[in-house]
Amino acid sequence: MQPQNLTLLTDLYELTMMQGYFETKKNNHVVFDLYFRENPNNSGYSIMAGLEQVVEYIKNLHFSYEDVEYLRKLGIFKPDFLHYISGFHFSGSIYAIPEGTVVFPKEPLIKVIAPIMEAQLIESALLNIINHQCLIATKAARVVHAAGGDGVMEFGLRRSQGPSAGIYGARAALIGGCMGTSNVLAGKLFDVPIMGTHAHSWIMSFEDEYTAFKEYAKLYPESCTLLVDTYDTLKSGVPNAIRVFQEMRDRGITPTRYGIRLDSGDLAYLSKNARRMLDDAGFKEAFISASNDLDELLIHDLKMQGAMISVWGVGTHLITSKDCPAFGGVYKLAAIQNKEGIMIPKVKISENIDKITNPGNKTIYRIYEKEHGKIKADLICFADEVFDPEKDILLFDPQATWKKTLLPGGSYNIRELLIPIFIDGECVYQTPTVSEIAQYCNSEKETLWDETKRLFFPHQVYVDLSQKLYDSKIKLLEEFSI
């Protein structure tokens, strides 16, 4: 998984449009916004992830000799254009919201300011990277929230849609709040904790369950988790685990962590009975972990039923975001530079109101209630707008403008979300480690009100437009309606 040249990881029409711009000598600077229209999984928020891979992609963006020869053989690209792309490199600027930040629909996660040929080429890869990792990080955040402080392990490699999805899905899951992954390569690449126990096949390869447990405990006395549901959880598995734990104790072995794992059956019923059996035998510190097609909704219900589980292994439903398999991010033109060098706002119109774009070169300010430190709203505005938190600010719903909130000066804090990543082709951003991003993400989630973190019918955070941006948008819409 060394840095790859993914220049041809694009849709064909990006290249045919590039050639069209080249032939018509149209390479103005433009602004493109990458954003999403609604939170996945009916969530009240999403998590930004994937920026490190975007940085790697842009840094390695070039057409190799083999790339150019492949395109030549297609017979649809002219020699002059192929000669041009043989020396291609990215010269534009990219701004982005840092990974681990809680984000909301309609606000640009990434803003690209570049010659139109460059900005067009990178569309598909940026969407591929950001859509995937934001989706999995958001799903992980929901699962972790449902676990209510219990540990969540990402166990989905074998069910992911291919090696890259398993690797970068694990990365995103750690950002979203998982404590570790079963994916060893992800552990190596991103320096994150790897976790796991043993399979049913380990138990079945021995003459009996007790012997399998005993041999495993000999191998891993410091961290011993025994899978107890191969034959009969309560009649065989848990009693044999207790027997092995007692033998370890009798020999003076004190594991740092030890416990059992449940992987089938009624997890609420089994965990409560297993907890009682472990406690009665004097192993109150032994943990109970569980797997078996878990997701945030099942974990929520199991905890409501009093399940005695403190560690959750979540696989298929997390790594694939099974109930919502696509994030829905889009990449839209927002402005184009005229002959005088001025960025002219552009708007895409649709009968679907949600698909009407916000024009211009923009930024985002996050507004926090000073008293609680919680998010009040996000404000999309033109990049040159400045707001003084010591002055009153009037927020309004851009879809229902009569809904207004006046925040008195001094009652709120404000910060800009988009930060520079590339300036004129040069990377100016130092990517944090995955562990640092995960820690930042935890602090970000603390800025959400509990009502926004609800699994069911969460409160939606307001994403408003500045008056100046709103007026510009309405003016453009009215011009096209005549």
N, C-alpha and C positions, 0 to 999 in steps of 0.2 A: 504493500500500500504506500509506496513512495509517491511523491507528487507526480501527477499524471498530466500529460498534455490532452486536455479535453476540448480542444478547439472545435473539433467536428461533432461534439455533443450538442447539436443544435438541430432545429427543424430546417428542412430544405428551403422554406420560403424566406428564412432570415438571409441565406446566402443569395437567393435570387433577387431579393430586395437590395442587398448590398451592391450587387452588380448593377442594378437599375440606378441606384444613387451614383455609382461610379460613372456610368455612361452619361448620365444627365448632369454630371459635375455638381451634384447636390450633396454637400457634406457639412451642412450647417451644424453648429452645436445645438443640442436639444436637451430637454429634461424628461427623463422617464421615471415614473414612480412604480415601485413594487409594493403591493398591498393586498389585503384580503377583504372579502365582503362580509363574512359572518364567522363567528367562533365555531370551531368544530365541536362535536359531541354535546351540543346545546349548552356549552360552557358560558360562564360570564366573562371570561378572559382567555387569552392565549399567551404562549411563551415564545419569545424570539430565540431562534437557534439556527446554526448552520453558517454563521459569518466566517468562521475560520476557514471552512472549505471554499467559500466564495473568494477569500483572499488568496488561497492557494491556486484556485482556478485562474484568477486574473493574472497572478504573477507568472503562470506558465502558459499564458495565452499566446500562441504563435502557430502558424501553419508550417508544418514540417515539409520536407521535400516529398515524402510519401503522401501527405495530405494533398498537396498541390497536384501530384500526378494522378491521384484518385479522382479529384475533381475534374482534371483535364479529360480523363477517359469517359466521364459522363456525357460529354459532348454538348453541354448547355452553358458553359462558361467560356468567355472569350480570352484570347492570349494576354491582352493588356490587363484585364482584371486579375487573371491568375498571377501575372508578374507583380501587380500591386500587392496582393495578399501574401506573396512570398516574403515580403519584408514587413508584414503587419505586426503592430504591437499596440497595446492599449495606452492611450495618451490622455484619457479623460479623468474626471473626478468622481468619487463615490462617497456618499454619506450613508450611514446606517445607524439603526438603533442597536446598542450593544446586546450581545447574547445574554440570555437570562432575564431580560427585562419583560415585565408583563406588558402586553400590547393588546390593542383593540381594533375592530374593523375600521376600514376606510383610511387609516393613517399610514403614510409611507414607512415601510420597514427599511427599504433601501431606496435611495435617490441617486440616479446616474445622470451626470452632466458630461456629455461627450459629443464628439462628431457623430452624426446620425448613423454612419456605417458601423462604428464601434458599439454604440449603444444598442443597435438592432441585433448585432451578432450575439451578444452575451445574454439576451433575453431568456432563451430556453434553459440554459444551464443554471442561471440564477434562480429561476422558478423551480427547477428540479431540486436543487439543493435546499432552498429555503422552505418550499412546500413540505418536503419530507421531514426535515428535522423539527420545524415548528409544530407539525402535526404530532409527532411522537413525544416531544417535550411537553406539549399541552396535555396529551393523554396521561403521561406520567404524573404531571402535577395533580390531575384529578384523582388518580389512583392513590397517590401519597396523601392527599387530603382525606380521602375516604378512610385510609388506614389510621388516621387520627394520632399520629405520633409513633406508631409501630414502624418497624423497618420494612422497606419494600425492596426486593431484589428483582432485577430484570433477568428473565430466564427464557427469552424468546428466540434465540439464534436459529434453532432448527425449524422454526415456523416462519421466519422472515422471508421476504421475497428476494432471495439472493444474498450473496456475501456482503455487498456494499450496504444493503438495507439492514443486515444484521449488525454490521460494524457501526455505521453512523446512527442507526436506531438506538443502539446501546449508548452511544455518546449523548444523544438527545435525551434519553431516559435518565441518565445521570444528571444532566442539567436540570431536568424537571423535578428532581428530588429523590430518585432511587439511590439507595445506599451502596449498591454494587451490581455487578453483572456476572453472568456465567460465561461470557464471551472472553476467552483468554486473549485473543488477538486485540480486541478492544482495550482490554486491560493494559496490554503492552504499549499500544499506540498512544493512549491517552492518559496513562499513569493513573488509572482508577482501580478501586478494589474489585477483585474477582472472587466469586463465591460459588459454592456448590457442595453437594453431599455425595451420594452414590445412587445408582439406579436399582430397579427391581432385579435386573440381571445379576447384579453382585450377590444379592440374597440367594437367587435361584441357582447360582453356580456352586454353592456349598451344599453339603449334605443336609443341613438344617439351618433354620433362621438364627438360632442362638450362636452357632459357630461363625456365621457370616458377620454378626454384630461384634463378636469377640475379636475376630481378626481385624476388622475395620478399626476398632478401638485401639488395638495394638499399634496400628499404623499411624493413627492421628489422635493421640491421647489429649493434645492440648485443645483441639477443636473438633468435637465428636458429635455429629448429628446423624441419627439412625432413622432410616425410612421404615416405618412400622406397619405398612398396609399391604405387604406382598401377599400374605395368607389370610390372617384375621387380626384386625387392628387391636381389638380389646382383649381377645382371648389368647393371642400369641405375640403380636408385635410389641405392644407396650410392656407386658410382663417380661419378655426376653430383653428388652432395652433396660428395664429396671434391674434385671439380674446382672447385666454387664456393667451398668453404672455402679452397682453395689460392689462388684469385684474390683473395679477401679478404685473405689473409695477404700476398700480393705487393703489394697496394695499401696495406699498413700498417694495415689494419683489424683491431682486436683485440676481438672481441665479449666482453661480460661473460659471457654464456652462449651456447653453441651446441651443436647435436647433431642427432640424427635421431630420427624416430618410426616405430615399426612398428605396423601396425594389422591385420595378417592373417598367416596362415601359422603355421608352427611357431616360436613366439617364442624358444624355447630355442636351436634350431638357427640361426635367422637372426641372433639377437643375438650369439652366439658368433662367427659368421663375420664379421658386420659390425664387431664389436670388433677382430678381427684386421686387417681391411682398414683401419680408421681408424688403428689403432696403427702399422701398416706405413707409412702415408702421413704419419705425424708428427703425428697429431691425437689424442693420448692423452687430452687433456682434454675432448674432445667426448663428451657424454653420449648414452646411448641410452635413449629413453623408449618405452613400449609401452601400447597399449590393446587393445581387441577382447574384449569380454565377460569381463573379468577379475573375479574375486572372491578372497577370502582363500585358498580352497583351491587354486585354480589358481596364484596367486602363490606359495604355499608349495611346490607341486610344481615350478614353474619355477625357483625358487631352489635346490631340491634337485638339479635337473638342471644347475646351473651357468650359468643364463641371465645374460648380461652386461647387465642392465637396472638402471638406478639411479633411474628415475622411472616411476611407474605411473599411468596415467589410468584411473579406474574409474567406470563409468557405470551401466548398467541394474541390475546386481546390487546396487550400493550404494544408489542413490536409491530403489529399490523394496524393498530387503531381500528379494530375489527368493525365496530359499529359506525365508524365514519372514516373511510379509507382515503379521503383526499382533503387537503387543506383549502384548496380553492384560491390560492394566490394568483394575482394577475399583474401585468406589466403594461402600463399605459403611458402614452405620450402626453405630457403636461404643458410643454412650452417649446418653442422653436425660435432660434435667433434670426433676426432680420438682417438686412444689408448694413444697417447702422450699428449692429452688434447688440441690439436690445432684445431681450427675451420676451417674445410675444406669447401670452397665455393661450392655451388651446383646450377645448373641451370636447369630449365625446358624448353625444346625445343618444338616449335610448328611451323607449316607451316604458322600460323598467327603471323606475327612479333610482334603485340601488346601483344601476350600472352607469349612471351619469357621473363623469369624472370631475375631480376638483382641479381647476386649471392653475398653471403658473409654477414658478420655482418656490417651493414651500419648505417650511420646517414645522416642528411640533413642539409645543410647550406642555408640560405636565403640571397641573395645578393641584397642590396639596392643601388640605385644611391644616393650618398651623397648629391648632389645638390638639389634634389627634395624629397628625402625620399621615392621614389616609388620603387616597386619591379622590379629588372632587370631580375633576374632568380633565380631558385632554383638549387642547386647542390647536387646530391646524391653521396656519397663517402664512403669509408671504415671508420669504427668508429674510427680508430686510426689516420686518416689524420687530419692535422691541416693547416690552411691557415692564412697568415698574410695579413690583409687589407692594409698594407703599401707597399706590393709588388704587382707587376703585376699578373693578373690571366687571363688565356686563357680559354674561354668557347667555347664549340663546340656542335653542334647538333649530338647526338649519332646515329641518323638514316641517317643523311647527313653530314658526318664529315668535308666536305669542308666548311660548313657554320660556321664561327668562329668569335668571338668577343674578342678583347683584352681590358681588363679593367686596366688602369694604377693604380699603387699603390697610395693610398690616395684619389681615386675618388669614392670609394664605402665603404659601411659598410656591416658587415656580422654577422649573428647570427645563432646559432644551434637551430633547431626546436624541436628535440626529447628530452624530459626531463624524468628523472626517476620517475616512479609511484610506482613500487614494486621492492625491492632489496632483493634477497634471501628470498622471501616469505613475507617480511615485507612491509607494505604500508608506503611510505615516502612522500606522496603527500597530501596536504591539498586542498580539492576541494573548489573553490570559489562559491559564491552564483550565482544563475541564473542572477540576475541583474548585478553583477560584470562581468560575462562572456559576457552578452549582451553589456555592455559598452566597454569591450575589443574588441569585434567583430566589433563594430562601428569604433574604431580606426584602426583595421586591414583593413577594407574595404577602409579606406582613403589611404592606401599604394598601392592600385591598381590604375593603369592609367585609365582614363575615357574610353579609347578604350577597356579595358578588361571588364568593367562593362556594355557595350552595351547589350541590350536585343537581338539584331539581329547581327549575324556574328561578335561576339566579337574577339578581338585579344587574342590569346592564349599565356599565359606565358610559357617561356621556362623552361623545367625541364631537366637539363643536367647531365651527368655523369663525375666524375673526370677521368683524364687520367688513373690513376692506376686501378680504377674499370672497366673502359671501356676495358683496355688491358686484365684484368682477365676474363672478360665476353667473349671476342673474343677468347681467348685461349681455354676456355672450349667448346665453340661452334665448334671450329676447331677440337678439340679432338674427338668430337662425329660425325663429318662429315666424318671421315676417314673410 
